[in-house]
């Protein structure tokens, strides 16, 4: 009897410790804490999520919702959207940027960084669990996470693919630059995050009318997501980054043109700003947009953010989702082709930003935001659809490309039915990462070391 009680006590203690650790890991500020003698900026996770569902967003607060942006597909020649011929696209994306910059500094300086409070109220919120991974998780200065490594041709396009920004780069190689980014959700998105995650750091997963997802899904109209992307490239490597905000970040050390697992506070520069809003008029419920920082005559940093384009669907009628002979020009992406510096776009006229994968698109990537309903395995290709690509992406008509470039919306399953156990996360890759980290925590109880394979 004593042995049984002792065993039960040990199990209870272990479960209690695991629960306490879950809360700590979910809401920690950084993967690796700042040194005790650190005197610079220090990131603080914004997780005081709204408890009450916000009232419907008004045209005053969300002016883009009042702009007459026609997102109905017109297959005639007149249905091809044109940035130059229709100012409504620029009005739409700029109204979102104006919303984002409210209460922020004009120069986005390193000392102040991004403010989550505006006029004394919490305006912006972060998703939990993104500091669990010690290799790519949040760094302590500004809360940036490690994303895709860009190469020099990403910044200039195919015409300048032979250039190498890193000194002594060998001929025929690409100079690689790390991308570090931080994303924030407004109060509408913050409400959904708060519903999806408990204060204990555990996900609230529920099934309603046969649909399984995290509580609070989908994100409601009025939701704004913004992501600021920084690069390790310098103005010497990419001249149009001159004047771009230079921030400190506890990022990977570069040795012999390769990035190691060791971290050190070094400089990064703003290169791209992504925005996304829920707009019920969109066939996907979302509209994605992106800006590139390009040095220019603007008086502020915000003035030198040039819109690259908008996207509200994945253009399933455009190659490689259909054979080239049947392909038509995109109807669900519109590109600002008059941008002052040469930029690459996405796959076959779809939208992608300067440091994004030019063989994909903003929405195609985010369209893979699914998670295993069992919450166990997150091995690539095993639990859910591809996100960042696959062999042959954008190169040929194939079943993989057909599925990858299909416009879907919550709560639809991924096209093709190959992932019946995957739940739709309404395009939120950060939510997917959070669930992945929670899953790894459940399995191991602790984070892997910076260079340990999960």
N, C-alpha and C positions, 0 to 999 in steps of 0.2 A: 504493500500500500504506500509506504514511504517513497519507494522508488518511482511509483506512478505519479505521486504528487510532485516529486522533484522534477520528473520529466515534463509534467504539465507546466510547472513553474518556469522551467528553462525555455519551453516553447513560447509561453506568454511573454517572457522577458525579451526573447529574440524578436518576436513580432512587434513589441513595443519599441525596441531599438530601431527596427527596420522602418516603422512608421515615423519615428522622430527624424531619422536620417532622410527619409523621403521628403519631408518638409524642408529640411536644410538644403538638400541637393536641388530641389525644384526651384527654390526662391533665392539661391545664392547669387551674389552679384557678379562673380567672376570665377573662371575655372582655376586660375592661379591668383591668389590674393596679392595685393600690392605690398612691397617691402615696407617695413615699419618706418623707414626713414623717407618714404616717398612723399614729396611735397607738391606734386602736380595734381591735375584733375583726377577724380575718382568716381567711377560709374556706380550708380545706385539703381537697382531694378525697380521699375514702377509697376507695382502689382496691387494697388488699392483699387481693384476693379469696381465699377458701378454695380450696386446691388439691385437697383431698380431699372427696368427696361426704359431707355430713353424714349421720349415722345417722338413721333415722326419728324424727320428733319425738314425744316422749312426752307423755302427758296432763299431766305436771307442767310441762313446758316450754311446751306448746301446749294449755292447758286448754280452749280453744274446741272442739277436736277431740273432747273427751269429753262435751260438752254435747249433749243429745238434741234437736238442731235438725232437725225434719222438713222436708226440701226436696223431697219427692215431691209432685207436683201432684195436688190433689184438686179436681175440677170441681164438687162439690156446694156448697151454700150454706155448709156448715161448713168448706169449704176456703179461705175468704178469711182470710188471716193477720191477726191483730189484736194490735197492740203492747200495748194496754190489757188484753186478756183473757189474754195468755200472756206471762209474765215471762221465758220462755226467750230471747226476742229481745234483751232488755236485758242478760241475763246473758252472752249470746254476745258482743255488741259491747263490753261493759265489760271482759270478760276480755282482749280484744285491746288495749284502751286501757291496761289495767294492765301488760301486757307491754311496750308502747311506752314507758311512762313510767319503767320501771326504769332507775335511774342518771341520770335527768335532773333538773334543778333543779325545785323545786316552783313557782317563779314564771316559769320559762322566760325568765330575764332576758337582756337584750341582750349583756352582757359575756361570758356563758358560752355562750349559744346552745344548739344541739343537740349533744350529745356522741355521737360515733361509737364511742368506746371505753367499755365498762362493765366494772368490776372488772378493769381491766388487759388486757382482750381486745377485739379488734375485733368489734363487734356489728352495726354498720350500715355500709352501703356505697352509693356513688353510681355512677351510670352515666356512662361517658366521653362525650366529644364534645359536652357540653352547654354548653361555654364558647366554641364556635367562632363562633357568630353574635353579632356585636358589638352588635346592636340588642336582641335578646331573651335573649341567653345569660347564663350565671351572672354575678352581680355579686360583688365581692370581699369583702364584709363577712360574709355568711352563705351565699353560694352560691345565692341565689334567682334564679329565671328568670321572665321576664315571661310572664304567661298572659292569660286573657280579661279584657277590660275590663267590669266590672259597672256597672249603673246603679242608681239609688236604689231603684227598685221591686223589684230583686232582693232587697234586704235586708228589705223590708217585705211584699212580695206585692202583688197587683193592687189591694188595697183602698186603698193609699196611693201609687198611681202618680203622683199629681200633685205629690208633694213633691220639692223640689230641694235637695240638700245643699250644692252649691257656691254661694257668694255671687253675687248678680247674675245667676243663671241665668235665661234668658228663659222666659216662660210657654210651655208646650207642648214644652219640651225636657227631656231626661233628663240629670241630672248623672252624669258618668262617673267611675269610679274604677278605677285599674289594680289588677290582682291579681299578686302576686309569690309564688312558691312554691318549696319545696325538698322533694324526695322522697328516701326512703332505703329500701333493701332489707336485710332481716336476713341472717344467714349462709347460710340456705337459698337465698334469692334471689341473694345475692352469689356463690354457687358457680356458678349459671347464667350470671351476667354474666361471670364470669371465664372460663368455657368459651366464651362467645360472642365475646369480644374478646381478641386477642393482646396481649402486652406491647408490641408494636410499634404498637398502636393500630388494627390492621386487623381486620375482622370474620372470624370463622371460620364460613363457610357450608358446609354439607354436605348431601348427599342420601342418605337412608337409606330403603330400601323405597319409593322413588319420592316421598318427602316431603322437600322442601327447606326448610331453616330454619337459623338460627344454631345452632351446636353447643351442647349442653346443654339445649335446649328439649325439652319444656315445663318451666316452673318446677315444682319438686317440692312435694309436700305438706309443710307446715311453713313455706313461704314467707310472709313478712309484708312488706307494702309500706305505708309511711306517708308522707303528704304534708301538710306544714304550709303553709296558704295565708294570706297577709297582704294587707291592702288599704290603699290610700292614703286611704281614708275615715277620718274622725276621730269621736270620741264626739259632737262637735257635729253631724255629719252623721247618725250612727247611734248614738243614745244607749245601746243595749245593748252597745256596744263599750267602755263605761266599765270600766276595770280590766284591759282586754286588754293582753297584753304588747306594748310598743312597742319595735320593733327599728329599727336603722339599716340602710339599704339603698342601694346606689349605683343609684338608679332614675332614670327619665326626669323631666326638668324640666317643670313645668306652667306654661304661659303663656296667658293669656286663655282658661282652661278647656280648653286642648288640651295634649296631651303631645307634647313635641318629642323629637328623637333624642339631644339632649344629656343626659348623666347627671350626677347630683350626689347626694351622700350626704344622704338625707332619712329621715323617719320613716315606718314602716308598722306596721300593727297586726294581730295574729292575729285571723282571722275564722272560719276553718274548718280542721278536721283530717279528712282522708280516710284510711281504712284499707282494706286488701284482703288476703285470705288465700286460699291454695289449700286447698280442702276437697273431697276426692274425692267426697263425698256430693252435692255440688252438680251440677246438670245442665250447668253451664258450667265446672265445676271450681273456680270462684272464688266468694267471697262478698265483696261490697263494702259498706262502711258509711261513714257520714259524721257528723261532730259539728259543731255550731255553737257558737261562743263567745257566751255570753249572760251579762251581768253579773248576779250573784246572790249568795246568802249563803255560797257555798263558801269554805273557808279557803285554797284554792290555785287556781291557774289551771285545773288539771286538773278540779277539782270543778265549775267553771263551764262545762265543755264538755258540752253537752247532746246526746244522740244524736238524729239526725234520722231514721234508719232503716237498713234493711239491704236488699240486693238480691242475688239469686243467679241471675237470668235476666232476659230482656227482655220477658217476657209477650207472646208472639206471638199470643195469643188476645184481646188488648185493643186497642181503637182507638188509633192509626190502622193497625195491622197487619192489622186486619179492619174491615169496614164497621161503623158505629155500631150498626146493628140486630143485629149478631151479637156485639158486644163484651161481655165479662164483666169483672168486677172483677179487678184484678191478683192473681195467685197467687205471683209470684216477686219481689215487693217488699212490704215491710211498713214503714209509716210511723208515726213517733211524733207523732201529731196533737195530743198534749197538751203539746207543747213550749211553753215559757212566752212566747216572743215569736213573733209571726206570721212564718212562713217560707213561701216558695214551695217546692213539691216539683217533681218532674219531669213528663214528659208523661203525662197521664191517670192519675195515681196511682202512677207509677214514681218511683224515688228520684233526687233531685238535691239538691245542697247549696246553701247561701245564695248563693254567687257563681257557681254553675253555670248552664248554659242550661236554663231551665225547660221548653223545648220538646224537650229530649232526656232522657237519664238517664245515670247513672254508667256502667252497663255498655254502653249503646248507643254512647256515645262511645268507650269503650275497646275495644269490639268491632270498631272500624275499624282496629285496630293491625295493619296489614299492610305489607309492603315489597316492592318490585320485586325479583324474584330476580336480575335482571341488575344491580341496584344502580346504575342510571344516572339515570333521570328520576324526579323526585318532584313534578311539577306536579300541582296539585289536580285530581282527577278523571281523570287520565291513567294513573296507575300503580296506584291502589288506591281503596278505598271512601271515602265521606265520613266525617268524624269529628265535626266540630262542627255539621254541619247542611247543609241544602239548601233550596231554595225549596219551601214547602209542608210542611215538617217539622211533624208533630203536628197539622196543620190538616185533613187530608183523607185518606181511604183512597186509597193510591196504591202503585204497584210500589216506588217508592223507600222509602216508609214500611214496606212489607211486609219488604223486605230489611234495613232499618236496625234493626228491632225483632225480629229473630230470635235465639233463643238458640243459640249455637254454642260449640264447644270445640276446642282444639287437637287435631289439625292440620287441621280442616275448612277448606275455602275459604269465601269470603264468599258468602252466600246469593244465588242468582240466576246464578252462574257468569260474571259480567261481568268478573272480574279473575283469569283463569286463571294469570297469571304472578306473582301476588302471594303471598308466603309469610306464613303466620300467625305472629304474634309473641306469641301467648298473652296478649293484652290489654295489653301493655306499650307505651304511647305513648312513654315515654322511650327505649325500645329503637328505636322507629321514628324518633324525632328523631335519635338517634345515627347510625343508618344513613343518614338524609337528609344529615346534616352530613358524614359520611364521603364520601358521593356527591358533594357539592358540592366538597369538598376535592380529590377525585380530578380533578374537571373543571377547577378553577381553581387549585388548589395553595395557596390562601390564603383567608382569610375576607374577606367583603365588608365595606366600611366600614359604620358604624352605620346610615346612611340609604341605602345603595346597594341597589338591587333585585337580588336573587339571580338 
